[in-house]
């Protein structure tokens, strides 16, 4: 069966499920007549993590500003991020739940609780609310559990992949920014062989690639190249079946290209061990000239160059987006597009009327009025406006900065960023920031979303950590020349026979049921 759904483009105690007291609504707007009227809330209890040293103080000015917009009092439970997962488990096992919980991901415990009925299925509700109806349906599907939406996802940039290049080197070798994977090869080779720094020594290479902490499908530079070759992102569809991308011909072609890059010496020789925390160093010190990573690294690099060469810092860094593959088409590598979601436990929100009351508040929390408070703080206190750009106020107390950061955990931005983008320190930095956002928007049209992202395979839950390493290790071994193509194919077969075929069958069964 064809599972395509416009994918290109844009140890825990189970909480007992409570019976619904009304039918699930499907109105056309929050103010229209729905199957159940919303209960009027005076307060909303929320559990959320904070990432700084100290939690926000009670009755702080950020909370007061948010409450003025949403029309209810917030009863916040703040939990240190490091222990948040444990706190979620403890809370779900108890009888004192909030009305809304930040859930940081689809871990097995949450999935079991959700499918047992512990959280409201919001699939047929969110489109009733103007600010909760997403403009990123692929991301909402990815955040679902087997097609059912159990929370309002917290949006993150969907398209971040970029090719970052030493601008001065590019000019020295007489080449333009790459548009294709073949261009990438030519530039990497020129950076290795044509003395791009002009010092007369054979001491440079093209691509800077670190040891990657994740496995296949975790947006490494290798993953980006494989997506550009048309292999998809983690999973893809072939002949009506969802399959891992490493079972496709395009993936094998991409890995052979990656091996060629290594064999010809255009990649840093320590790619298998190089610490990703030091990724910027070869670029800054003139050893390597190309980084494939998220475009926010451009800002980091420019800031670092600015410190060392403030008079000429605009001459060193340039950026482009995803590259066209060998078949002439652009396949852009997206992120998952979200970081957890806001879920609503049935143990605390017992009726559909109460649910709609909570959703009305969350709708206001994602409004154009509340969004800038969550994302930027308070105008003229934490930021000022220069046109439509936010300028940070100097000397804002750290506690207030941390408080703004904590309340940002409540932002969902499911229909676009509800805040002000930051004004950059200089005209050049602003131009580069704007260029990054333009690349992001253009590449989003060719995003290759993971069609299997909504589905939770029981075999993958139990064996995935072990299975993931089989092909990931073999990929590095093949790229390094330690095994041949037959050895790489054997690793894929080992993955299949060790439980991978069961995962494929389960994912497709879930996709069939969701069609």
Kinemage of the C-alpha trace (Angstrom):
@kinemage 1
@onewidth
@group {chain A} dominant
@subgroup {mainchain}
@vectorlist {calphas} color= white
{ca unk a 1} P 0.000 0.000 0.000
{ca unk a 2} L 1.212 3.505 -0.768
{ca unk a 3} L 2.057 5.351 2.436
{ca unk a 4} L 2.874 8.718 0.859
{ca unk a 5} L 1.319 11.645 2.711
{ca unk a 6} L 2.929 14.669 0.929
{ca unk a 7} L 6.281 14.112 2.599
{ca unk a 8} L 8.300 16.394 0.332
{ca unk a 9} L 7.712 20.116 0.926
{ca unk a 10} L 6.755 21.892 3.350
{ca unk a 11} P 9.406 0.624 34.114
{ca unk a 12} L 6.567 3.235 34.464
{ca unk a 13} L 3.145 2.841 36.042
{ca unk a 14} L 0.405 3.376 33.498
{ca unk a 15} L -2.121 6.010 34.495
{ca unk a 16} L -5.620 4.606 34.168
{ca unk a 17} L -7.575 6.005 31.238
{ca unk a 18} L -10.674 7.989 32.070
{ca unk a 19} L -13.756 7.707 29.896
{ca unk a 20} L -14.651 10.629 27.678
{ca unk a 21} L -17.822 12.389 28.656
{ca unk a 22} L -18.434 13.922 25.245
{ca unk a 23} L -17.753 13.188 21.610
{ca unk a 24} L -14.636 14.515 19.941
{ca unk a 25} L -15.274 17.842 18.268
{ca unk a 26} L -14.418 18.909 14.768
{ca unk a 27} L -15.489 22.516 14.469
{ca unk a 28} L -14.019 25.148 12.227
{ca unk a 29} L -12.723 27.649 14.795
{ca unk a 30} L -12.266 28.211 18.517
{ca unk a 31} L -15.169 30.646 18.600
{ca unk a 32} L -17.524 28.474 16.556
{ca unk a 33} L -20.045 26.063 18.039
{ca unk a 34} L -18.312 22.831 19.101
{ca unk a 35} L -19.711 19.549 20.363
{ca unk a 36} L -18.901 20.642 23.930
{ca unk a 37} L -18.596 24.152 25.331
{ca unk a 38} L -15.294 24.988 26.945
{ca unk a 39} L -15.081 25.145 30.709
{ca unk a 40} L -13.987 28.544 31.974
{ca unk a 41} L -10.623 28.209 33.719
{ca unk a 42} L -9.348 30.542 36.397
{ca unk a 43} L -5.900 28.938 36.528
{ca unk a 44} L -3.790 26.456 34.604
{ca unk a 45} L -1.243 24.143 36.201
{ca unk a 46} L 1.827 23.314 34.111
{ca unk a 47} L 4.938 21.230 34.767
{ca unk a 48} L 7.980 22.261 32.762
{ca unk a 49} L 11.787 22.007 32.851
{ca unk a 50} L 14.210 24.874 33.384
{ca unk a 51} L 17.733 24.805 31.976
{ca unk a 52} L 19.478 27.394 34.158
{ca unk a 53} L 20.847 27.059 37.691
{ca unk a 54} L 17.791 28.417 39.474
{ca unk a 55} L 14.085 28.130 38.793
{ca unk a 56} L 12.044 31.298 38.191
{ca unk a 57} L 10.874 33.002 41.346
{ca unk a 58} L 7.185 32.980 42.178
{ca unk a 59} L 5.116 35.917 40.945
{ca unk a 60} L 7.865 37.043 38.583
{ca unk a 61} L 7.253 39.763 36.012
{ca unk a 62} L 7.403 37.409 33.010
{ca unk a 63} L 4.675 35.221 34.462
{ca unk a 64} L 2.576 38.266 35.302
{ca unk a 65} L 2.909 39.554 31.734
{ca unk a 66} L 1.888 36.171 30.295
{ca unk a 67} L -1.090 35.943 32.654
{ca unk a 68} L -2.299 39.374 31.531
{ca unk a 69} L -2.443 38.077 27.952
{ca unk a 70} L -3.931 34.621 28.489
{ca unk a 71} L -6.461 35.697 31.119
{ca unk a 72} L -5.765 32.976 33.707
{ca unk a 73} L -3.293 32.453 36.531
{ca unk a 74} L -0.400 30.084 35.885
{ca unk a 75} L 0.422 27.491 38.537
{ca unk a 76} L 3.919 26.469 37.502
{ca unk a 77} L 5.923 23.475 38.689
{ca unk a 78} L 9.533 23.978 37.573
{ca unk a 79} L 11.852 20.964 37.462
{ca unk a 80} L 15.606 20.972 36.733
{ca unk a 81} L 16.163 19.738 33.209
{ca unk a 82} L 18.702 17.120 34.337
{ca unk a 83} L 16.088 15.327 36.425
{ca unk a 84} L 13.008 16.155 34.372
{ca unk a 85} L 12.558 12.684 32.858
{ca unk a 86} L 12.568 11.068 36.296
{ca unk a 87} L 10.100 13.658 37.576
{ca unk a 88} L 7.735 12.911 34.669
{ca unk a 89} L 7.808 9.206 35.530
{ca unk a 90} L 7.170 9.855 39.221
{ca unk a 91} L 4.364 12.271 38.446
{ca unk a 92} L 2.635 9.863 36.078
{ca unk a 93} L 2.791 7.147 38.723
{ca unk a 94} L 1.133 9.393 41.312
{ca unk a 95} L -2.205 11.111 41.691
{ca unk a 96} L -1.137 14.764 41.671
{ca unk a 97} L -0.796 15.626 38.003
{ca unk a 98} L -0.827 19.067 36.391
{ca unk a 99} L -3.272 19.996 33.663
{ca unk a 100} L -0.419 20.368 31.180
{ca unk a 101} L 2.972 18.644 31.099
{ca unk a 102} L 5.958 19.347 28.930
{ca unk a 103} L 6.903 15.963 27.455
{ca unk a 104} L 10.412 16.026 26.029
{ca unk a 105} L 10.091 13.148 23.578
{ca unk a 106} L 8.436 9.904 22.573
{ca unk a 107} L 10.245 7.694 25.078
{ca unk a 108} L 8.789 4.218 25.731
{ca unk a 109} L 7.164 5.241 29.006
{ca unk a 110} L 5.256 8.109 27.466
{ca unk a 111} L 4.183 5.965 24.523
{ca unk a 112} L 2.825 3.244 26.839
{ca unk a 113} L 0.941 5.789 28.933
{ca unk a 114} L -0.448 7.612 25.897
{ca unk a 115} L -1.668 4.441 24.195
{ca unk a 116} L -3.215 3.273 27.477
{ca unk a 117} L -5.335 6.426 27.500
{ca unk a 118} L -3.492 8.520 30.082
{ca unk a 119} L -3.299 11.576 27.809
{ca unk a 120} L -5.891 13.242 25.631
{ca unk a 121} L -5.727 12.423 21.930
{ca unk a 122} L -5.758 15.895 20.390
{ca unk a 123} L -5.833 14.797 16.745
{ca unk a 124} L -9.382 16.001 16.110
{ca unk a 125} L -9.205 19.075 18.328
{ca unk a 126} L -6.220 21.234 17.400
{ca unk a 127} L -7.575 22.489 14.076
{ca unk a 128} L -10.430 24.129 16.014
{ca unk a 129} L -7.993 26.693 17.425
{ca unk a 130} L -6.427 29.354 15.239
{ca unk a 131} L -3.097 29.412 17.054
{ca unk a 132} L -2.843 25.635 17.518
{ca unk a 133} L -3.642 24.699 13.915
{ca unk a 134} L -0.186 24.028 12.583
{ca unk a 135} L 1.309 25.220 9.332
{ca unk a 136} L 3.818 22.346 9.608
{ca unk a 137} L 1.640 19.211 9.216
{ca unk a 138} L 4.662 16.974 8.512
{ca unk a 139} L 6.165 17.963 11.852
{ca unk a 140} L 2.907 17.377 13.706
{ca unk a 141} L 2.684 13.914 12.167
{ca unk a 142} L 6.279 13.224 13.163
{ca unk a 143} L 5.484 14.190 16.753
{ca unk a 144} L 2.486 11.859 16.863
{ca unk a 145} L 2.402 8.354 18.290
{ca unk a 146} L 1.379 6.039 15.469
{ca unk a 147} L -0.626 8.823 13.885
{ca unk a 148} L -2.355 10.058 17.046
{ca unk a 149} L -1.413 13.511 18.300
{ca unk a 150} L -1.001 13.481 22.080
{ca unk a 151} L 0.426 16.967 22.470
{ca unk a 152} L 0.966 20.393 20.956
{ca unk a 153} L 4.476 20.094 19.566
{ca unk a 154} L 7.118 22.688 20.425
{ca unk a 155} L 8.380 23.801 17.030
{ca unk a 156} L 12.040 24.167 16.187
{ca unk a 157} L 13.670 25.178 12.901
{ca unk a 158} L 12.766 22.512 10.360
{ca unk a 159} L 15.563 23.338 7.941
{ca unk a 160} L 19.028 24.035 9.358
{ca unk a 161} L 21.457 22.117 7.141
{ca unk a 162} L 24.135 24.188 5.446
{ca unk a 163} L 27.526 24.061 3.794
{ca unk a 164} L 29.862 26.557 5.483
{ca unk a 165} L 32.956 27.549 3.538
{ca unk a 166} L 36.116 29.617 3.932
{ca unk a 167} L 35.200 32.574 1.740
{ca unk a 168} L 38.804 33.694 1.280
{ca unk a 169} L 39.914 30.222 0.192
{ca unk a 170} L 37.075 30.001 -2.299
{ca unk a 171} L 38.166 33.274 -3.882
{ca unk a 172} L 41.829 32.174 -3.900
{ca unk a 173} L 41.064 28.985 -5.881
{ca unk a 174} L 38.689 30.827 -8.244
{ca unk a 175} L 35.531 28.839 -7.476
{ca unk a 176} L 31.950 29.735 -6.556
{ca unk a 177} L 29.790 28.467 -3.727
{ca unk a 178} L 28.703 24.874 -4.419
{ca unk a 179} L 25.289 24.028 -5.797
{ca unk a 180} L 25.779 20.275 -6.316
{ca unk a 181} L 27.591 17.389 -4.648
{ca unk a 182} L 29.996 17.400 -7.598
{ca unk a 183} L 30.766 21.057 -6.854
{ca unk a 184} L 31.443 20.074 -3.251
{ca unk a 185} L 33.967 17.483 -4.416
{ca unk a 186} L 35.716 19.958 -6.715
{ca unk a 187} L 36.007 22.588 -3.985
{ca unk a 188} L 37.207 20.074 -1.392
{ca unk a 189} L 39.836 18.854 -3.842
{ca unk a 190} L 40.967 22.404 -4.652
{ca unk a 191} L 41.182 23.249 -0.959
{ca unk a 192} L 43.408 20.197 -0.507
{ca unk a 193} L 45.642 20.468 -3.565
{ca unk a 194} L 45.699 24.099 -4.764
{ca unk a 195} L 47.231 25.904 -1.759
{ca unk a 196} L 44.103 27.921 -0.882
{ca unk a 197} L 45.887 29.852 1.889
{ca unk a 198} L 48.806 30.752 -0.362
{ca unk a 199} L 51.532 29.748 2.066
{ca unk a 200} L 53.260 27.402 -0.382
{ca unk a 201} L 52.845 24.382 1.886
{ca unk a 202} L 50.782 21.222 1.432
{ca unk a 203} L 48.987 21.642 4.763
{ca unk a 204} L 45.254 22.025 4.067
{ca unk a 205} L 42.251 19.816 3.396
{ca unk a 206} L 38.699 20.403 2.289
{ca unk a 207} L 36.038 18.884 4.517
{ca unk a 208} L 36.150 18.992 8.310
{ca unk a 209} L 34.145 16.045 9.675
{ca unk a 210} L 34.126 15.017 13.345
{ca unk a 211} L 33.438 11.722 15.052
{ca unk a 212} L 29.665 11.731 15.254
{ca unk a 213} L 28.054 10.848 18.602
{ca unk a 214} L 24.846 9.571 16.988
{ca unk a 215} L 24.067 6.751 14.593
{ca unk a 216} L 22.622 6.809 11.082
{ca unk a 217} L 19.851 9.342 10.661
{ca unk a 218} L 21.096 11.828 13.273
{ca unk a 219} L 21.959 14.634 10.821
{ca unk a 220} L 25.694 14.041 10.615
{ca unk a 221} L 27.629 15.331 7.576
{ca unk a 222} L 27.496 11.764 6.214
{ca unk a 223} L 23.697 11.743 6.648
{ca unk a 224} L 23.419 15.032 4.767
{ca unk a 225} L 25.329 13.683 1.772
{ca unk a 226} L 23.181 10.536 1.761
{ca unk a 227} L 19.988 12.593 1.764
{ca unk a 228} L 21.374 14.778 -1.052
{ca unk a 229} L 21.928 11.606 -3.077
{ca unk a 230} L 18.200 10.812 -2.781
{ca unk a 231} L 18.280 8.149 -0.062
{ca unk a 232} L 15.735 9.970 2.088
{ca unk a 233} L 16.037 10.928 5.724
{ca unk a 234} L 16.379 7.913 8.017
{ca unk a 235} L 13.469 6.123 6.295
{ca unk a 236} L 12.025 6.488 2.824
{ca unk a 237} L 9.409 4.858 0.599
{ca unk a 238} L 10.245 2.351 -2.113
{ca unk a 239} L 7.591 0.511 -4.143
{ca unk a 240} L 4.859 1.348 -1.627
{ca unk a 241} L 6.859 0.145 1.377
{ca unk a 242} L 8.608 2.171 4.070
{ca unk a 243} L 12.244 1.099 4.359
{ca unk a 244} L 15.377 2.365 6.133
{ca unk a 245} L 17.376 4.650 3.865
{ca unk a 246} L 20.455 2.421 4.174
{ca unk a 247} L 18.682 -0.311 2.209
{ca unk a 248} L 18.440 1.872 -0.910
{ca unk a 249} L 20.697 2.034 -3.950
{ca unk a 250} L 21.068 5.775 -3.452
{ca unk a 251} L 22.483 5.283 0.037
{ca unk a 252} L 25.122 2.857 -1.216
{ca unk a 253} L 26.046 5.299 -3.994
{ca unk a 254} L 26.400 8.105 -1.452
{ca unk a 255} L 28.602 6.040 0.850
{ca unk a 256} L 30.864 5.185 -2.073
{ca unk a 257} L 31.172 8.923 -2.749
{ca unk a 258} L 32.029 9.476 0.919
{ca unk a 259} L 34.716 6.818 0.707
{ca unk a 260} L 36.138 8.541 -2.376
{ca unk a 261} L 36.397 11.801 -0.429
{ca unk a 262} L 38.385 10.057 2.292
{ca unk a 263} L 40.569 8.033 -0.085
{ca unk a 264} L 41.549 11.174 -1.982
{ca unk a 265} L 42.540 12.929 1.226
{ca unk a 266} L 40.065 15.798 1.017
{ca unk a 267} L 38.670 15.049 4.498
{ca unk a 268} L 40.574 15.590 7.753
{ca unk a 269} L 42.477 12.344 8.371
{ca unk a 270} L 41.228 12.054 11.969
{ca unk a 271} L 37.519 12.165 11.027
{ca unk a 272} L 36.827 8.920 12.922
{ca unk a 273} L 38.154 10.310 16.237
{ca unk a 274} L 38.044 14.119 15.913
{ca unk a 275} L 36.121 15.698 18.813
{ca unk a 276} L 33.015 17.535 17.575
{ca unk a 277} L 33.475 20.057 20.413
{ca unk a 278} L 36.555 21.306 18.503
{ca unk a 279} L 34.808 21.422 15.130
{ca unk a 280} L 35.474 25.125 14.581
{ca unk a 281} L 39.211 24.966 15.233
{ca unk a 282} L 40.531 23.652 11.878
{ca unk a 283} L 38.317 26.167 10.058
{ca unk a 284} L 39.642 29.064 12.146
{ca unk a 285} L 43.278 27.977 12.120
{ca unk a 286} L 43.412 27.428 8.360
{ca unk a 287} L 43.645 23.661 8.230
{ca unk a 288} L 40.254 22.867 6.696
{ca unk a 289} L 37.766 24.893 4.697
{ca unk a 290} L 34.321 23.236 4.613
{ca unk a 291} L 31.877 22.342 7.395
{ca unk a 292} L 28.541 20.605 6.765
{ca unk a 293} L 26.388 21.428 9.778
{ca unk a 294} L 23.514 23.603 11.009
{ca unk a 295} L 23.608 27.158 9.709
{ca unk a 296} L 23.733 28.660 13.211
{ca unk a 297} L 27.418 27.676 13.219
{ca unk a 298} L 27.930 30.494 10.716
{ca unk a 299} L 27.146 33.004 13.445
{ca unk a 300} L 29.538 31.287 15.853
{ca unk a 301} L 32.369 31.330 13.336
{ca unk a 302} L 31.834 34.960 12.370
{ca unk a 303} L 31.857 35.992 16.037
{ca unk a 304} L 35.096 34.107 16.644
{ca unk a 305} L 36.788 35.555 13.556
{ca unk a 306} L 35.592 39.009 14.586
{ca unk a 307} L 37.471 38.658 17.870
{ca unk a 308} L 40.762 37.823 16.146
{ca unk a 309} L 40.465 40.075 13.085
{ca unk a 310} L 37.875 42.807 13.736
{ca unk a 311} L 38.905 44.851 10.691
{ca unk a 312} L 38.518 42.058 8.135
{ca unk a 313} L 36.174 39.532 9.734
{ca unk a 314} L 33.677 39.751 6.866
{ca unk a 315} L 36.173 38.102 4.494
{ca unk a 316} L 36.367 34.612 5.973
{ca unk a 317} L 32.951 32.887 6.125
{ca unk a 318} L 30.291 32.154 3.532
{ca unk a 319} L 27.375 29.738 3.453
{ca unk a 320} L 25.005 27.939 1.141
{ca unk a 321} L 22.266 25.393 1.736
{ca unk a 322} L 21.532 21.797 0.802
{ca unk a 323} L 23.136 20.563 -2.414
{ca unk a 324} L 21.617 19.039 -5.536
{ca unk a 325} L 22.470 15.360 -5.936
{ca unk a 326} L 23.717 13.353 -8.944
{ca unk a 327} L 20.232 13.012 -10.443
{ca unk a 328} L 19.821 16.786 -10.662
{ca unk a 329} L 17.139 17.072 -7.965
{ca unk a 330} L 17.396 18.827 -4.605
{ca unk a 331} L 16.708 16.617 -1.588
{ca unk a 332} L 17.049 18.732 1.553
{ca unk a 333} L 17.820 17.253 4.972
{ca unk a 334} L 15.378 18.517 7.629
{ca unk a 335} L 15.449 18.261 11.388
{ca unk a 336} L 12.590 16.551 13.212
{ca unk a 337} L 11.135 20.058 13.517
{ca unk a 338} L 10.111 19.791 17.143
{ca unk a 339} L 11.430 19.367 20.659
{ca unk a 340} L 8.807 17.588 22.707
{ca unk a 341} L 5.252 18.793 23.206
{ca unk a 342} L 2.660 20.000 25.675
{ca unk a 343} L 0.487 17.038 26.703
{ca unk a 344} L -2.735 17.034 28.715
{ca unk a 345} L -3.251 14.223 31.301
{ca unk a 346} L -6.778 12.866 31.634
{ca unk a 347} L -6.326 12.276 35.357
{ca unk a 348} L -6.423 16.045 35.891
{ca unk a 349} L -8.446 17.182 32.869
{ca unk a 350} L -11.399 14.827 33.112
{ca unk a 351} L -14.036 16.076 30.688
{ca unk a 352} L -14.111 17.355 27.151
{ca unk a 353} L -15.334 20.702 28.447
{ca unk a 354} L -12.255 20.938 30.667
{ca unk a 355} L -10.063 19.875 27.743
{ca unk a 356} L -11.456 22.646 25.572
{ca unk a 357} L -10.888 25.094 28.408
{ca unk a 358} L -7.221 24.078 28.545
{ca unk a 359} L -6.885 24.270 24.761
{ca unk a 360} L -8.362 27.768 24.748
{ca unk a 361} L -5.635 28.874 27.163
{ca unk a 362} L -2.912 27.150 25.129
{ca unk a 363} L -4.336 28.883 22.063
{ca unk a 364} L -3.806 32.241 23.778
{ca unk a 365} L -0.344 31.134 24.941
{ca unk a 366} L 0.661 30.737 21.278
{ca unk a 367} L -0.820 34.063 20.211
{ca unk a 368} L 1.006 36.979 18.647
{ca unk a 369} L 0.585 38.824 21.955
{ca unk a 370} L 1.998 36.106 24.232
{ca unk a 371} L 4.696 34.852 21.859
{ca unk a 372} L 7.071 37.821 22.209
{ca unk a 373} L 6.920 37.518 26.010
{ca unk a 374} L 7.847 33.831 25.889
{ca unk a 375} L 10.523 34.308 23.235
{ca unk a 376} L 11.942 37.766 23.997
{ca unk a 377} L 10.696 38.883 27.414
{ca unk a 378} L 9.233 42.319 28.102
{ca unk a 379} L 9.721 45.208 25.716
{ca unk a 380} L 11.927 48.000 27.125
{ca unk a 381} L 12.916 45.707 29.993
{ca unk a 382} L 14.736 42.798 28.339
{ca unk a 383} L 14.715 44.114 24.754
{ca unk a 384} L 13.875 47.092 22.589
{ca unk a 385} L 12.668 47.084 18.999
{ca unk a 386} L 14.583 48.375 16.007
{ca unk a 387} L 11.970 48.022 13.305
{ca unk a 388} L 10.828 44.423 13.695
{ca unk a 389} L 14.111 43.193 15.204
{ca unk a 390} L 14.811 42.733 18.911
{ca unk a 391} L 17.815 44.454 20.492
{ca unk a 392} L 18.856 43.015 23.842
{ca unk a 393} L 18.911 45.537 26.685
{ca unk a 394} L 22.312 45.826 28.329
{ca unk a 395} L 22.742 44.879 31.969
{ca unk a 396} L 19.587 42.790 32.289
{ca unk a 397} L 19.977 40.767 35.508
{ca unk a 398} L 20.943 37.143 34.853
{ca unk a 399} L 17.988 35.923 36.916
{ca unk a 400} L 15.602 37.730 34.563
{ca unk a 401} L 17.369 36.334 31.486
{ca unk a 402} L 17.054 32.851 32.976
{ca unk a 403} L 13.372 33.435 33.677
{ca unk a 404} L 12.714 34.368 30.043
{ca unk a 405} L 14.582 31.215 28.998
{ca unk a 406} L 12.449 29.094 31.308
{ca unk a 407} L 9.133 30.439 30.008
{ca unk a 408} L 10.329 29.817 26.455
{ca unk a 409} L 9.799 26.134 27.326
{ca unk a 410} L 6.060 26.833 27.060
{ca unk a 411} L 6.272 28.231 23.539
{ca unk a 412} L 4.922 26.053 20.751
{ca unk a 413} L 5.153 28.272 17.612
{ca unk a 414} L 3.270 25.632 15.618
{ca unk a 415} L 2.213 28.146 12.980
{ca unk a 416} L 5.403 30.148 12.839
{ca unk a 417} L 7.749 31.888 15.239
{ca unk a 418} L 5.742 34.112 17.583
{ca unk a 419} L 8.393 36.613 18.555
{ca unk a 420} L 11.033 38.974 17.263
{ca unk a 421} L 14.224 37.823 15.582
{ca unk a 422} L 17.429 39.278 17.050
{ca unk a 423} L 19.140 42.275 15.468
{ca unk a 424} L 22.729 41.410 14.607
{ca unk a 425} L 25.712 43.494 15.798
{ca unk a 426} L 26.854 44.725 12.374
{ca unk a 427} L 25.543 45.229 8.853
{ca unk a 428} L 27.579 42.272 7.571
{ca unk a 429} L 26.382 40.002 10.352
{ca unk a 430} L 22.801 41.047 9.644
{ca unk a 431} L 23.271 40.270 5.943
{ca unk a 432} L 24.622 36.827 6.787
{ca unk a 433} L 21.803 36.155 9.247
{ca unk a 434} L 19.228 37.162 6.650
{ca unk a 435} L 20.974 34.969 4.077
{ca unk a 436} L 20.701 31.983 6.431
{ca unk a 437} L 16.961 32.557 6.872
{ca unk a 438} L 16.501 32.851 3.089
{ca unk a 439} L 18.363 29.562 2.547
{ca unk a 440} L 16.214 27.961 5.227
{ca unk a 441} L 12.981 29.046 3.561
{ca unk a 442} L 14.102 27.992 0.075
{ca unk a 443} L 15.337 24.549 1.144
{ca unk a 444} L 12.165 23.846 3.131
{ca unk a 445} L 10.333 23.383 -0.172
{ca unk a 446} L 12.525 20.321 -0.876
{ca unk a 447} L 12.603 18.846 2.625
{ca unk a 448} L 12.741 15.046 2.764
{ca unk a 449} L 10.717 14.260 5.862
{ca unk a 450} L 11.022 10.869 7.527
{ca unk a 451} L 7.775 9.027 6.630
{ca unk a 452} L 8.274 6.558 9.501
{ca unk a 453} L 8.726 9.217 12.199
{ca unk a 454} L 5.189 8.867 13.622
{ca unk a 455} L 5.463 5.133 14.155
{ca unk a 456} L 6.816 3.323 17.204
{ca unk a 457} L 8.024 -0.199 16.470
{ca unk a 458} L 7.997 -2.523 19.522
{ca unk a 459} L 11.075 -4.331 18.213
{ca unk a 460} L 12.897 -1.046 17.757
{ca unk a 461} L 12.025 -0.034 21.317
{ca unk a 462} L 13.570 -3.237 22.652
{ca unk a 463} L 16.473 -3.715 20.212
{ca unk a 464} L 16.989 -0.397 18.459
{ca unk a 465} L 19.998 0.746 20.461
{ca unk a 466} L 21.894 -2.422 19.552
{ca unk a 467} L 20.707 -2.569 15.952
{ca unk a 468} L 21.558 1.074 15.254
{ca unk a 469} L 25.257 0.446 15.778
{ca unk a 470} L 25.491 -2.380 13.229
{ca unk a 471} L 25.145 -0.289 10.095
{ca unk a 472} L 26.576 2.884 11.634
{ca unk a 473} L 29.827 1.101 12.526
{ca unk a 474} L 29.964 -0.601 9.139
{ca unk a 475} L 29.497 2.724 7.358
{ca unk a 476} L 32.587 4.178 9.059
{ca unk a 477} L 34.535 0.962 8.430
{ca unk a 478} L 33.645 1.082 4.746
{ca unk a 479} L 34.456 4.786 4.407
{ca unk a 480} L 37.810 4.097 6.089
{ca unk a 481} L 38.567 1.228 3.681
{ca unk a 482} L 38.519 -1.402 6.439
{ca unk a 483} L 35.765 -3.411 4.729
{ca unk a 484} L 34.659 -3.625 1.105
{ca unk a 485} L 31.216 -3.145 -0.397
{ca unk a 486} L 30.331 -6.786 0.231
{ca unk a 487} L 31.162 -6.265 3.905
{ca unk a 488} L 28.867 -3.247 4.057
{ca unk a 489} L 26.058 -5.201 2.410
{ca unk a 490} L 26.666 -8.024 4.918
{ca unk a 491} L 26.180 -5.539 7.761
{ca unk a 492} L 22.823 -4.474 6.345
{ca unk a 493} L 21.811 -8.140 6.099
{ca unk a 494} L 22.933 -8.679 9.712
{ca unk a 495} L 20.754 -5.735 10.726
{ca unk a 496} L 17.820 -7.341 8.918
{ca unk a 497} L 18.282 -10.807 10.429
{ca unk a 498} L 18.875 -9.440 13.948
{ca unk a 499} L 15.462 -7.786 14.115
{ca unk a 500} L 15.538 -5.191 11.358
{ca unk a 501} L 13.069 -7.064 9.149
{ca unk a 502} L 10.685 -7.187 12.113
{ca unk a 503} L 11.016 -3.430 12.497
{ca unk a 504} L 10.248 -2.887 8.807
{ca unk a 505} L 7.180 -5.122 9.065
{ca unk a 506} L 5.926 -3.372 12.216
{ca unk a 507} L 6.458 0.125 10.809
{ca unk a 508} L 4.540 -0.763 7.663
{ca unk a 509} L 1.742 -2.411 9.634
{ca unk a 510} L 1.378 0.772 11.702
{ca unk a 511} L 1.479 2.901 8.552
{ca unk a 512} L -1.217 0.736 6.940
{ca unk a 513} L -3.423 1.138 10.008
{ca unk a 514} L -2.877 4.916 9.886
{ca unk a 515} L -3.696 5.261 6.182
